Amino acid sequence: MLQLEMENINNIINIILIMKNKYLDFYNNLVKLTRNKNLYKNFNKNDEFSDRLVFLLLHFAFFFKIFKKKENTPILQEIYDYIFKQIELSIREIGYGDQSINKKMKDYLNLFHSIIDKVHFWDDLNSEEKNDVMDNYISKSSNNQFLVDYFEDYLIFLSKNSLKSYLKSVSNP
């Protein structure tokens, strides 16, 4: 009887661990995309954690744009929760206190929703408006047209595969 209970406990622990890391590969892929040195090549100042986070949020927002469908809502909510939990953990690792973390997380959530609003209408914007969007979020870059072109290519790349393919494999645009 005790052995059966231990097996059940082990099964529950395994399920929790699998669920906890279910989107780790996806998160790591987003982080890898934000480490693309080409994104920073036109910066007129050194990049900082916040710059990398903005790029992560931009990639994530474009991902949402492509896969935002009613049938994907539960999965996207899980991914959203996971990504922002990882961001919170990263902020904690930097050494911010609890009050600072709460403020930073609120700022980053608001930033993400602002980006989502702009990205939602991305296809309706002309080139100059897209440049303005990038300038609004990435003010250190001296060549926002490069960023616009990059994210245009990223959108095309995303649209070529299914949501499941991005959750199960490594993707590189």
C-alpha positions in Angstrom: 0.0 0.0 0.0 2.8 2.4 0.9 4.7 1.6 -2.3 1.5 2.4 -4.3 1.1 5.7 -2.6 4.8 6.5 -3.2 4.4 5.7 -6.9 1.3 8.0 -7.1 3.3 10.8 -5.4 6.2 10.3 -7.8 3.8 10.4 -10.8 2.3 13.6 -9.5 5.8 15.1 -9.0 6.7 14.1 -12.5 3.6 15.7 -13.9 4.2 18.9 -12.0 7.9 19.1 -13.2 6.8 18.4 -16.8 4.1 21.1 -16.7 6.6 23.5 -15.0 9.1 23.1 -17.9 6.5 22.6 -20.6 7.3 25.9 -22.3 11.0 26.1 -21.3 12.2 25.4 -24.8 9.9 28.1 -26.2 11.1 30.6 -23.7 14.7 29.7 -24.4 14.0 30.2 -28.1 12.7 33.7 -27.4 15.7 34.5 -25.3 17.9 33.2 -28.2 16.2 35.5 -30.6 16.8 38.5 -28.4 20.5 37.7 -28.3 20.8 38.1 -32.0 23.7 40.6 -32.2 22.3 42.1 -35.4 19.4 43.6 -33.4 21.9 45.7 -31.5 24.3 46.6 -34.3 22.8 50.0 -34.8 22.5 50.9 -31.2 24.1 54.3 -30.3 24.5 53.2 -26.6 25.3 49.9 -25.0 22.3 47.5 -24.6 21.0 46.8 -21.2 18.7 44.2 -19.6 15.7 46.4 -20.4 16.6 46.5 -24.1 16.8 42.8 -24.3 13.5 42.5 -22.5 11.9 44.8 -25.0 13.1 42.6 -27.8 11.8 39.5 -26.1 8.4 41.2 -25.7 8.4 42.3 -29.3 9.1 38.7 -30.4 6.5 37.5 -28.1 3.9 40.0 -29.3 4.5 39.1 -32.9 4.1 35.4 -31.9 0.8 36.3 -30.3 -0.3 38.1 -33.4 0.1 35.1 -35.6 -1.3 32.5 -33.3 -4.1 34.4 -31.5 -7.1 32.3 -32.4 -9.9 31.1 -30.1 -8.7 27.5 -30.2 -5.2 28.6 -29.0 -6.4 30.7 -26.1 -5.8 28.2 -23.3 -2.3 27.4 -24.6 -1.4 31.0 -25.2 -2.5 31.9 -21.7 -0.3 29.2 -20.3 2.6 30.5 -22.4 1.9 34.1 -21.3 1.9 33.0 -17.6 5.1 31.0 -18.0 7.0 33.8 -19.9 6.1 36.4 -17.3 7.0 34.1 -14.5 10.4 33.6 -16.1 10.8 37.4 -16.5 10.0 37.8 -12.8 12.6 35.2 -11.9 15.2 37.0 -14.0 14.4 40.2 -12.3 14.8 38.5 -8.9 18.2 37.1 -10.0 19.4 40.6 -10.8 18.7 41.4 -7.1 15.7 43.7 -7.0 13.6 43.7 -3.8 10.0 42.5 -3.7 8.5 46.0 -4.0 10.8 46.8 -7.0 9.9 43.5 -8.6 6.2 44.2 -8.3 6.6 47.7 -9.9 8.9 46.3 -12.7 6.5 43.5 -13.5 3.6 46.0 -13.7 5.7 48.2 -16.0 6.7 45.2 -18.2 3.1 43.9 -18.4 1.9 47.3 -19.4 4.7 47.6 -22.0 3.8 44.2 -23.4 0.1 45.1 -23.7 1.1 48.4 -25.4 3.3 46.4 -27.9 0.4 44.0 -28.5 -1.9 46.9 -29.3 0.6 48.2 -31.9 1.5 44.8 -33.4 -2.2 43.9 -33.7 -2.5 46.6 -36.5 1.0 46.0 -37.9 -0.3 45.0 -41.3 -2.3 48.2 -41.6 0.7 50.4 -40.9 2.8 52.0 -43.6 6.6 51.8 -43.5 7.0 55.2 -41.7 4.4 54.2 -39.0 6.2 50.9 -38.5 9.5 52.8 -38.0 7.7 55.0 -35.5 6.5 52.0 -33.6 10.1 50.6 -33.4 11.4 54.0 -32.4 8.8 54.1 -29.6 10.1 50.9 -28.1 13.7 50.8 -29.2 15.0 54.3 -28.9 18.7 53.4 -28.9 18.7 52.2 -32.5 19.8 54.5 -35.3 18.3 52.2 -38.0 14.8 51.3 -37.2 14.1 50.2 -40.8 16.4 47.3 -40.1 14.2 46.3 -37.2 11.0 46.7 -39.2 12.5 44.5 -41.9 13.6 42.0 -39.3 10.2 41.7 -37.7 8.5 41.5 -41.1 10.7 38.5 -41.8 9.9 37.1 -38.4 6.2 37.4 -39.1 6.6 35.5 -42.3 8.7 32.8 -40.5 6.1 32.4 -37.8 3.3 32.1 -40.3 4.9 29.2 -42.1 4.4 26.7 -39.2 1.8 25.7 -36.6 1.7 26.7 -33.0 2.6 23.1 -32.0 5.7 23.1 -34.1 7.1 26.2 -32.1 6.3 24.6 -28.8 8.0 21.3 -29.6 11.1 22.3 -31.5 13.8 24.9 -31.7 13.1 27.6 -34.2 15.4 30.1 -35.9 14.2 32.8 -38.3 
